[in-house]
Amino acid sequence: MPLISDPGYELVVAAREANIKVETVPGPNAGLTALMASGLPSYVYTFLGFLPRKEKEKSAVLEQRMHENSTLIIYESPHRVTDTLKTIAKIDATRQVSLGRELTKKFEQVVTDDVTQLQALIQQGDVPLKGEFVILIEGAKANNEISWFDDLSINEHVDHYIQTSQMKPKQAIKKVAEERQLKTNEVYNTYHQIS
């Protein structure tokens, strides 16, 4: 049953509500197949499915997610791969990215390099824009880059998540504590100006 990046979950919910037992059989999954072949860290990964089509929304999702330490898994159509790579390059042109194409098929191709090199390979025709693509983006900590929030105060960092992700203060404080590797109560006390 199609479920990953497809509306199969709605069928599962309907079946459970009707007291119908749901059994699963493992099958091919392009995202995990690409992850295994990419050479990118696989101990923590986040599946994002298809990104929004509009550039502004796509950029907002990537800007937030590319600061996480997990490898990101994205599905993309051949018509939008080039634009998505441009968006990734605007955020971090040195980030390792893997392109998986036509996975588990005759013309399967997986190429891992920095995003600007992948753009060049597409322009040269070495990576044809045919078939469905999986794009994997190296996590921020694996990349050992300076954290995006280093120039923000703790309060600005918490407010960022409240405003951009519509998190409640408690959720934002917990997220900031994780990202800064601090205790939650330290971030809470700083945010609420408790000595």
ABEGO torsion letter per residue (X at the ends): XBABGBAAAAAAAAAAAAGBBBBBBBBBBAAAAAAAAAGBBAABBBBAEBBBABAAAAAAAAAAAAABABBBBBBBBAAAAAAAAAAAAAABAABBBBBBBGBGBAABBBBBBBAAAAAAAAAAGABBBBEBBBBBBBBAAAAGBBBAAAABBAAAAAAAAAAAAGBBAAAAAAAAAAAAGBBAAAAAAAAAGBX
